[in-house]
Amino acid sequence: MPQPPPTREELVEAGRAFERRLRQAQAGLGHALVAGRSADGTVVVLASGLGQLKAVQVDPAVFDTRDVAALQSAIAQSIRAAAANAAALAQEKLGMVEINLY
């Protein structure tokens, strides 16, 4: 015998419960830190699990070479890696999502 459809109150409560779980997961992601590292390891970017940029760490040795193009590339690689790591963490916690660093 099929179950009767949920009542309006049951649907509303299910929606509220989902919203509570979503807000808790978002709060946890906001406090989580993920890192992105350049391929050469000279730049590390830290971001929240929601993709908010927190810090950029640059190895002082990059200034000895004065290779601006390499530093720019390392920064971009690190940002992309941090965004990918934030997206992976968010997907683990929330399901499929898109993360943009800002």
C-alpha positions in Angstrom: 0.0 0.0 0.0 1.5 3.4 -1.0 2.2 5.9 1.7 0.0 9.0 1.7 1.6 12.2 0.5 3.2 14.4 3.2 1.1 17.0 4.8 1.9 20.7 4.3 3.2 20.8 7.9 5.5 17.9 7.2 6.9 19.6 4.1 7.4 22.9 5.9 9.3 21.1 8.8 11.4 19.1 6.3 12.3 22.4 4.6 13.2 24.0 7.9 15.3 21.0 8.9 17.1 21.2 5.5 17.8 24.9 6.0 19.2 24.3 9.5 21.6 21.6 8.1 22.6 23.9 5.3 23.3 26.8 7.6 25.4 24.6 9.9 27.4 23.3 7.0 28.0 26.8 5.7 29.1 28.0 9.1 31.6 25.1 9.3 32.9 25.8 5.8 33.3 29.5 6.8 35.6 28.5 9.6 37.5 25.8 7.7 40.8 26.7 6.0 42.1 25.2 2.8 45.4 25.7 1.1 46.5 26.0 -2.5 50.2 25.6 -3.4 51.9 26.6 -6.6 53.6 23.8 -8.6 57.1 25.0 -7.5 56.0 25.5 -3.9 56.9 29.1 -3.7 53.4 30.5 -3.1 50.7 29.2 -0.8 47.2 30.7 -0.7 44.9 30.1 2.3 41.1 30.4 1.8 38.0 29.5 3.8 36.0 26.5 2.8 33.5 29.0 1.2 36.3 30.4 -1.0 37.1 33.6 0.9 40.7 34.5 0.4 42.5 34.6 3.8 46.2 34.9 3.1 49.0 34.6 0.6 52.4 33.3 1.6 55.4 33.9 -0.7 58.7 32.2 -0.2 61.3 35.1 0.1 63.6 33.2 -2.3 61.4 34.2 -5.2 62.6 37.8 -4.8 66.2 36.7 -5.4 65.4 35.6 -9.0 63.2 38.7 -9.7 61.2 36.6 -12.2 57.9 38.5 -12.2 56.3 36.2 -14.7 57.1 33.1 -12.6 55.8 34.8 -9.5 52.6 35.8 -11.2 52.1 32.2 -12.5 52.8 30.8 -9.0 50.2 33.1 -7.5 47.6 32.1 -10.1 48.3 28.4 -9.7 47.9 28.7 -5.9 44.6 30.6 -6.2 43.3 27.9 -8.6 44.4 25.1 -6.3 42.8 26.8 -3.2 39.6 27.3 -5.1 39.6 23.6 -6.1 40.3 22.5 -2.6 37.5 24.7 -1.2 35.1 23.3 -3.8 36.1 19.7 -2.9 35.5 20.4 0.8 32.2 22.2 0.1 31.1 19.3 -2.1 31.9 16.9 0.7 29.8 18.8 3.1 27.0 20.2 0.9 26.9 18.3 -2.3 27.7 19.7 -5.7 28.6 23.5 -5.5 30.6 26.1 -7.3 33.3 28.0 -5.4 34.7 31.4 -6.5 37.5 33.1 -4.6 36.7 36.7 -3.8 
